[in-house]
Amino acid sequence: MADHVIWCKNEAIWRAFKDLSEDKDHFGPSYADWATAVQGKIDQVACKGIKLIKVELDPLSFAQWCQDNKLAGNSQSRSRFLAETHAADSANGA
């Protein structure tokens, strides 16, 4: 079984997502702390047979998507954006 998690490949992208989000505490105090926490979650669920795949998304696309859909930048909208974006990418062979 595989699922997906938003991954920020560097601090600039992490900061952009954090700045766009109402739930800034979700991102932790630093990029290093956040990346360690995400990797820990990936490792934790792997023990249960679940594979989390890191997916890099564009924070500006997320901001536009939130505006278009009249949604706040939070964990629920990030999850929905990931699902919709990844599904569209998969359908297009990306």
KOLGU-4560 file (N, C-alpha, C; in nm, 3 decimals, padded with zeros to 5 digits):
<recs>
<n_xx: 00.085 n_yy: -00.118 n_zz: 00.000 ca_xx: 00.000 ca_yy: 00.000 ca_zz: 00.000 c_xx: 00.089 c_yy: 00.125 c_zz: 00.000 mol: A seq: 1 type: MET>
<n_xx: 00.052 n_yy: 00.225 n_zz: -00.078 ca_xx: 00.131 ca_yy: 00.349 ca_zz: -00.085 c_xx: 00.038 c_yy: 00.469 c_zz: -00.068 mol: A seq: 2 type: ALA>
<n_xx: 00.091 n_yy: 00.568 n_zz: -00.004 ca_xx: 00.021 ca_yy: 00.695 ca_zz: 00.013 c_xx: 00.123 c_yy: 00.804 c_zz: -00.017 mol: A seq: 3 type: ASP>
<n_xx: 00.081 n_yy: 00.928 n_zz: -00.010 ca_xx: 00.169 ca_yy: 01.038 ca_zz: -00.047 c_xx: 00.175 c_yy: 01.143 c_zz: 00.062 mol: A seq: 4 type: HIS>
<n_xx: 00.288 n_yy: 01.210 n_zz: 00.067 ca_xx: 00.310 ca_yy: 01.317 ca_zz: 00.163 c_xx: 00.378 c_yy: 01.433 c_zz: 00.090 mol: A seq: 5 type: VAL>
<n_xx: 00.335 n_yy: 01.555 n_zz: 00.124 ca_xx: 00.400 ca_yy: 01.671 ca_zz: 00.063 c_xx: 00.542 c_yy: 01.680 c_zz: 00.116 mol: A seq: 6 type: ILE>
<n_xx: 00.635 n_yy: 01.700 n_zz: 00.025 ca_xx: 00.777 ca_yy: 01.712 ca_zz: 00.060 c_xx: 00.830 c_yy: 01.845 c_zz: 00.008 mol: A seq: 7 type: TRP>
<n_xx: 00.899 n_yy: 01.916 n_zz: 00.093 ca_xx: 00.966 ca_yy: 02.040 ca_zz: 00.055 c_xx: 01.114 c_yy: 02.007 c_zz: 00.044 mol: A seq: 8 type: CYS>
<n_xx: 01.169 n_yy: 02.016 n_zz: -00.076 ca_xx: 01.307 ca_yy: 01.972 ca_zz: -00.098 c_xx: 01.411 c_yy: 02.068 c_zz: -00.041 mol: A seq: 9 type: LYS>
<n_xx: 01.369 n_yy: 02.188 n_zz: -00.005 ca_xx: 01.465 ca_yy: 02.282 ca_zz: 00.054 c_xx: 01.392 c_yy: 02.381 c_zz: 00.144 mol: A seq: 10 type: ASN>
<n_xx: 01.471 n_yy: 02.458 n_zz: 00.216 ca_xx: 01.414 ca_yy: 02.551 ca_zz: 00.314 c_xx: 01.330 c_yy: 02.660 c_zz: 00.249 mol: A seq: 11 type: GLU>
<n_xx: 01.366 n_yy: 02.705 n_zz: 00.131 ca_xx: 01.289 ca_yy: 02.812 ca_zz: 00.065 c_xx: 01.148 c_yy: 02.765 c_zz: 00.034 mol: A seq: 12 type: ALA>
<n_xx: 01.133 n_yy: 02.644 n_zz: -00.015 ca_xx: 01.000 ca_yy: 02.591 ca_zz: -00.046 c_xx: 00.923 c_yy: 02.565 c_zz: 00.083 mol: A seq: 13 type: ILE>
<n_xx: 00.990 n_yy: 02.511 n_zz: 00.184 ca_xx: 00.928 ca_yy: 02.490 ca_zz: 00.315 c_xx: 00.876 c_yy: 02.622 c_zz: 00.371 mol: A seq: 14 type: TRP>
<n_xx: 00.959 n_yy: 02.725 n_zz: 00.366 ca_xx: 00.920 ca_yy: 02.857 ca_zz: 00.418 c_xx: 00.800 c_yy: 02.912 c_zz: 00.341 mol: A seq: 15 type: ARG>
<n_xx: 00.797 n_yy: 02.895 n_zz: 00.209 ca_xx: 00.685 ca_yy: 02.944 ca_zz: 00.129 c_xx: 00.555 c_yy: 02.875 c_zz: 00.170 mol: A seq: 16 type: ALA>
<n_xx: 00.558 n_yy: 02.741 n_zz: 00.186 ca_xx: 00.438 ca_yy: 02.671 ca_zz: 00.231 c_xx: 00.398 c_yy: 02.716 c_zz: 00.371 mol: A seq: 17 type: PHE>
<n_xx: 00.495 n_yy: 02.733 n_zz: 00.459 ca_xx: 00.466 ca_yy: 02.777 ca_zz: 00.595 c_xx: 00.403 c_yy: 02.916 c_zz: 00.594 mol: A seq: 18 type: LYS>
<n_xx: 00.458 n_yy: 03.006 n_zz: 00.515 ca_xx: 00.406 ca_yy: 03.143 ca_zz: 00.508 c_xx: 00.263 c_yy: 03.148 c_zz: 00.453 mol: A seq: 19 type: ASP>
<n_xx: 00.227 n_yy: 03.053 n_zz: 00.368 ca_xx: 00.094 ca_yy: 03.048 ca_zz: 00.308 c_xx: -00.010 c_yy: 02.982 c_zz: 00.398 mol: A seq: 20 type: LEU>
<n_xx: 00.036 n_yy: 02.924 n_zz: 00.507 ca_xx: -00.051 ca_yy: 02.838 ca_zz: 00.587 c_xx: -00.100 c_yy: 02.903 c_zz: 00.716 mol: A seq: 21 type: SER>
<n_xx: -00.226 n_yy: 02.877 n_zz: 00.748 ca_xx: -00.283 ca_yy: 02.923 ca_zz: 00.874 c_xx: -00.226 c_yy: 02.843 c_zz: 00.991 mol: A seq: 22 type: GLU>
<n_xx: -00.192 n_yy: 02.717 n_zz: 00.967 ca_xx: -00.143 ca_yy: 02.628 ca_zz: 01.072 c_xx: 00.010 c_yy: 02.619 c_zz: 01.069 mol: A seq: 23 type: ASP>
<n_xx: 00.073 n_yy: 02.733 n_zz: 01.085 ca_xx: 00.220 ca_yy: 02.742 ca_zz: 01.076 c_xx: 00.290 c_yy: 02.648 c_zz: 01.173 mol: A seq: 24 type: LYS>
<n_xx: 00.228 n_yy: 02.620 n_zz: 01.288 ca_xx: 00.289 ca_yy: 02.530 ca_zz: 01.385 c_xx: 00.308 c_yy: 02.389 c_zz: 01.329 mol: A seq: 25 type: ASP>
<n_xx: 00.228 n_yy: 02.352 n_zz: 01.229 ca_xx: 00.239 ca_yy: 02.222 ca_zz: 01.163 c_xx: 00.379 c_yy: 02.203 c_zz: 01.102 mol: A seq: 26 type: HIS>
<n_xx: 00.443 n_yy: 02.313 n_zz: 01.068 ca_xx: 00.571 ca_yy: 02.308 ca_zz: 00.998 c_xx: 00.692 c_yy: 02.309 c_zz: 01.092 mol: A seq: 27 type: PHE>
<n_xx: 00.667 n_yy: 02.319 n_zz: 01.222 ca_xx: 00.777 ca_yy: 02.318 ca_zz: 01.318 c_xx: 00.858 c_yy: 02.446 c_zz: 01.315 mol: A seq: 28 type: GLY>
<n_xx: 00.955 n_yy: 02.455 n_zz: 01.406 ca_xx: 01.033 ca_yy: 02.578 ca_zz: 01.418 c_xx: 01.139 c_yy: 02.597 c_zz: 01.309 mol: A seq: 29 type: PRO>
<n_xx: 01.177 n_yy: 02.488 n_zz: 01.244 ca_xx: 01.281 ca_yy: 02.499 ca_zz: 01.140 c_xx: 01.259 c_yy: 02.393 c_zz: 01.033 mol: A seq: 30 type: SER>
<n_xx: 01.321 n_yy: 02.416 n_zz: 00.917 ca_xx: 01.313 ca_yy: 02.318 ca_zz: 00.809 c_xx: 01.371 c_yy: 02.185 c_zz: 00.853 mol: A seq: 31 type: TYR>
<n_xx: 01.484 n_yy: 02.188 n_zz: 00.923 ca_xx: 01.548 ca_yy: 02.064 ca_zz: 00.968 c_xx: 01.455 c_yy: 01.986 c_zz: 01.061 mol: A seq: 32 type: ALA>
<n_xx: 01.389 n_yy: 02.055 n_zz: 01.153 ca_xx: 01.295 ca_yy: 01.987 ca_zz: 01.243 c_xx: 01.178 c_yy: 01.926 c_zz: 01.165 mol: A seq: 33 type: ASP>
<n_xx: 01.124 n_yy: 02.004 n_zz: 01.071 ca_xx: 01.012 ca_yy: 01.956 ca_zz: 00.990 c_xx: 01.053 c_yy: 01.834 c_zz: 00.908 mol: A seq: 34 type: TRP>
<n_xx: 01.167 n_yy: 01.842 n_zz: 00.839 ca_xx: 01.213 ca_yy: 01.732 ca_zz: 00.754 c_xx: 01.237 c_yy: 01.606 c_zz: 00.837 mol: A seq: 35 type: ALA>
<n_xx: 01.293 n_yy: 01.622 n_zz: 00.956 ca_xx: 01.316 ca_yy: 01.508 ca_zz: 01.045 c_xx: 01.183 c_yy: 01.445 c_zz: 01.087 mol: A seq: 36 type: THR>
<n_xx: 01.084 n_yy: 01.529 n_zz: 01.118 ca_xx: 00.953 ca_yy: 01.479 ca_zz: 01.159 c_xx: 00.884 c_yy: 01.404 c_zz: 01.045 mol: A seq: 37 type: ALA>
<n_xx: 00.891 n_yy: 01.459 n_zz: 00.924 ca_xx: 00.829 ca_yy: 01.392 ca_zz: 00.810 c_xx: 00.897 c_yy: 01.258 c_zz: 00.783 mol: A seq: 38 type: VAL>
<n_xx: 01.029 n_yy: 01.258 n_zz: 00.785 ca_xx: 01.100 ca_yy: 01.132 ca_zz: 00.762 c_xx: 01.068 c_yy: 01.031 c_zz: 00.872 mol: A seq: 39 type: GLN>
<n_xx: 01.054 n_yy: 01.078 n_zz: 00.995 ca_xx: 01.016 ca_yy: 00.990 ca_zz: 01.105 c_xx: 00.880 c_yy: 00.926 c_zz: 01.082 mol: A seq: 40 type: GLY>
<n_xx: 00.786 n_yy: 01.005 n_zz: 01.031 ca_xx: 00.652 ca_yy: 00.952 ca_zz: 01.001 c_xx: 00.661 c_yy: 00.849 c_zz: 00.889 mol: A seq: 41 type: LYS>
<n_xx: 00.741 n_yy: 00.878 n_zz: 00.787 ca_xx: 00.759 ca_yy: 00.783 ca_zz: 00.676 c_xx: 00.814 c_yy: 00.652 c_zz: 00.729 mol: A seq: 42 type: ILE>
<n_xx: 00.915 n_yy: 00.660 n_zz: 00.814 ca_xx: 00.977 ca_yy: 00.540 ca_zz: 00.871 c_xx: 00.879 c_yy: 00.465 c_zz: 00.961 mol: A seq: 43 type: ASP>
<n_xx: 00.800 n_yy: 00.539 n_zz: 01.039 ca_xx: 00.706 ca_yy: 00.479 ca_zz: 01.133 c_xx: 00.598 c_yy: 00.399 c_zz: 01.060 mol: A seq: 44 type: GLN>
<n_xx: 00.540 n_yy: 00.456 n_zz: 00.955 ca_xx: 00.434 ca_yy: 00.384 ca_zz: 00.885 c_xx: 00.490 c_yy: 00.271 c_zz: 00.798 mol: A seq: 45 type: VAL>
<n_xx: 00.617 n_yy: 00.283 n_zz: 00.760 ca_xx: 00.680 ca_yy: 00.175 ca_zz: 00.682 c_xx: 00.680 c_yy: 00.045 c_zz: 00.762 mol: A seq: 46 type: ALA>
<n_xx: 00.693 n_yy: 00.055 n_zz: 00.893 ca_xx: 00.690 ca_yy: -00.063 ca_zz: 00.979 c_xx: 00.554 c_yy: -00.132 c_zz: 00.977 mol: A seq: 47 type: CYS>
<n_xx: 00.451 n_yy: -00.059 n_zz: 00.934 ca_xx: 00.316 ca_yy: -00.113 ca_zz: 00.925 c_xx: 00.283 c_yy: -00.155 c_zz: 00.782 mol: A seq: 48 type: LYS>
<n_xx: 00.383 n_yy: -00.152 n_zz: 00.695 ca_xx: 00.362 ca_yy: -00.193 ca_zz: 00.557 c_xx: 00.306 c_yy: -00.084 c_zz: 00.467 mol: A seq: 49 type: GLY>
<n_xx: 00.309 n_yy: 00.038 n_zz: 00.513 ca_xx: 00.258 ca_yy: 00.151 ca_zz: 00.433 c_xx: 00.375 c_yy: 00.231 c_zz: 00.382 mol: A seq: 50 type: ILE>
<n_xx: 00.376 n_yy: 00.255 n_zz: 00.253 ca_xx: 00.483 ca_yy: 00.334 ca_zz: 00.193 c_xx: 00.431 c_yy: 00.474 c_zz: 00.166 mol: A seq: 51 type: LYS>
<n_xx: 00.496 n_yy: 00.573 n_zz: 00.226 ca_xx: 00.465 ca_yy: 00.713 ca_zz: 00.197 c_xx: 00.563 c_yy: 00.763 c_zz: 00.093 mol: A seq: 52 type: LEU>
<n_xx: 00.510 n_yy: 00.815 n_zz: -00.015 ca_xx: 00.591 ca_yy: 00.866 ca_zz: -00.124 c_xx: 00.596 c_yy: 01.018 c_zz: -00.114 mol: A seq: 53 type: ILE>
<n_xx: 00.717 n_yy: 01.073 n_zz: -00.114 ca_xx: 00.735 ca_yy: 01.218 ca_zz: -00.108 c_xx: 00.697 c_yy: 01.279 c_zz: -00.243 mol: A seq: 54 type: LYS>
<n_xx: 00.610 n_yy: 01.381 n_zz: -00.237 ca_xx: 00.567 ca_yy: 01.450 ca_zz: -00.358 c_xx: 00.598 c_yy: 01.598 c_zz: -00.341 mol: A seq: 55 type: VAL>
<n_xx: 00.675 n_yy: 01.652 n_zz: -00.434 ca_xx: 00.709 ca_yy: 01.795 ca_zz: -00.430 c_xx: 00.601 c_yy: 01.873 c_zz: -00.505 mol: A seq: 56 type: GLU>
<n_xx: 00.548 n_yy: 01.974 n_zz: -00.438 ca_xx: 00.445 ca_yy: 02.058 ca_zz: -00.497 c_xx: 00.492 c_yy: 02.203 c_zz: -00.494 mol: A seq: 57 type: LEU>
<n_xx: 00.436 n_yy: 02.281 n_zz: -00.582 ca_xx: 00.472 ca_yy: 02.422 ca_zz: -00.593 c_xx: 00.385 c_yy: 02.505 c_zz: -00.499 mol: A seq: 58 type: ASP>
<n_xx: 00.446 n_yy: 02.579 n_zz: -00.405 ca_xx: 00.367 ca_yy: 02.659 ca_zz: -00.312 c_xx: 00.282 c_yy: 02.767 c_zz: -00.380 mol: A seq: 59 type: PRO>
<n_xx: 00.330 n_yy: 02.824 n_zz: -00.490 ca_xx: 00.251 ca_yy: 02.926 ca_zz: -00.559 c_xx: 00.128 c_yy: 02.864 c_zz: -00.625 mol: A seq: 60 type: LEU>
<n_xx: 00.142 n_yy: 02.743 n_zz: -00.675 ca_xx: 00.026 ca_yy: 02.673 ca_zz: -00.731 c_xx: -00.075 c_yy: 02.642 c_zz: -00.621 mol: A seq: 61 type: SER>
<n_xx: -00.024 n_yy: 02.605 n_zz: -00.504 ca_xx: -00.111 ca_yy: 02.580 ca_zz: -00.389 c_xx: -00.187 c_yy: 02.707 c_zz: -00.351 mol: A seq: 62 type: PHE>
<n_xx: -00.118 n_yy: 02.819 n_zz: -00.344 ca_xx: -00.182 ca_yy: 02.945 ca_zz: -00.307 c_xx: -00.292 c_yy: 02.980 c_zz: -00.408 mol: A seq: 63 type: ALA>
<n_xx: -00.265 n_yy: 02.963 n_zz: -00.536 ca_xx: -00.364 ca_yy: 02.993 ca_zz: -00.639 c_xx: -00.483 c_yy: 02.898 c_zz: -00.629 mol: A seq: 64 type: GLN>
<n_xx: -00.454 n_yy: 02.770 n_zz: -00.605 ca_xx: -00.558 ca_yy: 02.669 ca_zz: -00.591 c_xx: -00.649 c_yy: 02.703 c_zz: -00.472 mol: A seq: 65 type: TRP>
<n_xx: -00.589 n_yy: 02.742 n_zz: -00.360 ca_xx: -00.667 ca_yy: 02.781 ca_zz: -00.242 c_xx: -00.757 c_yy: 02.900 c_zz: -00.274 mol: A seq: 66 type: CYS>
<n_xx: -00.702 n_yy: 02.998 n_zz: -00.343 ca_xx: -00.780 ca_yy: 03.116 ca_zz: -00.380 c_xx: -00.895 c_yy: 03.076 c_zz: -00.473 mol: A seq: 67 type: GLN>
<n_xx: -00.865 n_yy: 02.996 n_zz: -00.575 ca_xx: -00.967 ca_yy: 02.953 ca_zz: -00.670 c_xx: -01.080 c_yy: 02.874 c_zz: -00.604 mol: A seq: 68 type: ASP>
<n_xx: -01.044 n_yy: 02.796 n_zz: -00.502 ca_xx: -01.141 ca_yy: 02.710 ca_zz: -00.434 c_xx: -01.195 c_yy: 02.771 c_zz: -00.305 mol: A seq: 69 type: ASN>
<n_xx: -01.153 n_yy: 02.895 n_zz: -00.279 ca_xx: -01.198 ca_yy: 02.967 ca_zz: -00.158 c_xx: -01.172 c_yy: 02.884 c_zz: -00.032 mol: A seq: 70 type: LYS>
<n_xx: -01.050 n_yy: 02.833 n_zz: -00.022 ca_xx: -01.009 ca_yy: 02.752 ca_zz: 00.092 c_xx: -00.893 c_yy: 02.817 c_zz: 00.165 mol: A seq: 71 type: LEU>
<n_xx: -00.887 n_yy: 02.794 n_zz: 00.294 ca_xx: -00.775 ca_yy: 02.841 ca_zz: 00.375 c_xx: -00.655 c_yy: 02.749 c_zz: 00.354 mol: A seq: 72 type: ALA>
<n_xx: -00.537 n_yy: 02.802 n_zz: 00.377 ca_xx: -00.417 ca_yy: 02.721 ca_zz: 00.369 c_xx: -00.397 c_yy: 02.647 c_zz: 00.500 mol: A seq: 73 type: GLY>
<n_xx: -00.437 n_yy: 02.520 n_zz: 00.503 ca_xx: -00.423 ca_yy: 02.440 ca_zz: 00.623 c_xx: -00.400 c_yy: 02.294 c_zz: 00.583 mol: A seq: 74 type: ASN>
<n_xx: -00.392 n_yy: 02.207 n_zz: 00.682 ca_xx: -00.358 ca_yy: 02.068 ca_zz: 00.652 c_xx: -00.464 c_yy: 02.001 c_zz: 00.564 mol: A seq: 75 type: SER>
<n_xx: -00.591 n_yy: 02.034 n_zz: 00.586 ca_xx: -00.696 ca_yy: 01.974 ca_zz: 00.504 c_xx: -00.684 c_yy: 02.017 c_zz: 00.358 mol: A seq: 76 type: GLN>
<n_xx: -00.659 n_yy: 02.145 n_zz: 00.335 ca_xx: -00.648 ca_yy: 02.191 ca_zz: 00.197 c_xx: -00.520 c_yy: 02.141 c_zz: 00.132 mol: A seq: 77 type: SER>
<n_xx: -00.411 n_yy: 02.131 n_zz: 00.211 ca_xx: -00.288 ca_yy: 02.074 ca_zz: 00.154 c_xx: -00.309 c_yy: 01.929 c_zz: 00.113 mol: A seq: 78 type: ARG>
<n_xx: -00.381 n_yy: 01.852 n_zz: 00.196 ca_xx: -00.408 ca_yy: 01.712 ca_zz: 00.162 c_xx: -00.495 c_yy: 01.702 c_zz: 00.037 mol: A seq: 79 type: SER>
<n_xx: -00.596 n_yy: 01.786 n_zz: 00.029 ca_xx: -00.683 ca_yy: 01.785 ca_zz: -00.089 c_xx: -00.608 c_yy: 01.828 c_zz: -00.214 mol: A seq: 80 type: ARG>
<n_xx: -00.526 n_yy: 01.932 n_zz: -00.200 ca_xx: -00.444 ca_yy: 01.979 ca_zz: -00.313 c_xx: -00.351 c_yy: 01.868 c_zz: -00.360 mol: A seq: 81 type: PHE>
<n_xx: -00.287 n_yy: 01.801 n_zz: -00.266 ca_xx: -00.198 ca_yy: 01.690 ca_zz: -00.301 c_xx: -00.275 c_yy: 01.582 c_zz: -00.375 mol: A seq: 82 type: LEU>
<n_xx: -00.390 n_yy: 01.543 n_zz: -00.322 ca_xx: -00.469 ca_yy: 01.437 ca_zz: -00.385 c_xx: -00.512 c_yy: 01.477 c_zz: -00.526 mol: A seq: 83 type: ALA>
<n_xx: -00.563 n_yy: 01.599 n_zz: -00.540 ca_xx: -00.611 ca_yy: 01.643 ca_zz: -00.671 c_xx: -00.497 c_yy: 01.663 c_zz: -00.770 mol: A seq: 84 type: GLU>
<n_xx: -00.389 n_yy: 01.721 n_zz: -00.724 ca_xx: -00.274 ca_yy: 01.746 ca_zz: -00.811 c_xx: -00.208 c_yy: 01.616 c_zz: -00.851 mol: A seq: 85 type: THR>
<n_xx: -00.188 n_yy: 01.529 n_zz: -00.753 ca_xx: -00.120 ca_yy: 01.402 ca_zz: -00.783 c_xx: -00.207 c_yy: 01.315 c_zz: -00.874 mol: A seq: 86 type: HIS>
<n_xx: -00.338 n_yy: 01.317 n_zz: -00.853 ca_xx: -00.428 ca_yy: 01.240 ca_zz: -00.939 c_xx: -00.421 c_yy: 01.293 c_zz: -01.082 mol: A seq: 87 type: ALA>
<n_xx: -00.418 n_yy: 01.426 n_zz: -01.097 ca_xx: -00.409 ca_yy: 01.484 ca_zz: -01.231 c_xx: -00.277 c_yy: 01.451 c_zz: -01.295 mol: A seq: 88 type: ALA>
<n_xx: -00.167 n_yy: 01.458 n_zz: -01.219 ca_xx: -00.035 ca_yy: 01.423 ca_zz: -01.272 c_xx: -00.029 c_yy: 01.277 c_zz: -01.313 mol: A seq: 89 type: ASP>
<n_xx: -00.087 n_yy: 01.189 n_zz: -01.231 ca_xx: -00.086 ca_yy: 01.046 ca_zz: -01.261 c_xx: -00.166 c_yy: 01.017 c_zz: -01.387 mol: A seq: 90 type: SER>
<n_xx: -00.280 n_yy: 01.085 n_zz: -01.402 ca_xx: -00.362 ca_yy: 01.066 ca_zz: -01.520 c_xx: -00.292 c_yy: 01.112 c_zz: -01.647 mol: A seq: 91 type: ALA>
<n_xx: -00.203 n_yy: 01.211 n_zz: -01.631 ca_xx: -00.128 ca_yy: 01.263 ca_zz: -01.746 c_xx: 00.004 c_yy: 01.190 c_zz: -01.768 mol: A seq: 92 type: ASN>
<n_xx: 00.029 n_yy: 01.085 n_zz: -01.689 ca_xx: 00.150 ca_yy: 01.007 ca_zz: -01.709 c_xx: 00.272 c_yy: 01.067 c_zz: -01.642 mol: A seq: 93 type: GLY>
<n_xx: 00.254 n_yy: 01.164 n_zz: -01.554 ca_xx: 00.368 ca_yy: 01.228 ca_zz: -01.485 c_xx: 00.416 c_yy: 01.142 c_zz: -01.370 mol: A seq: 94 type: ALA>
</recs>
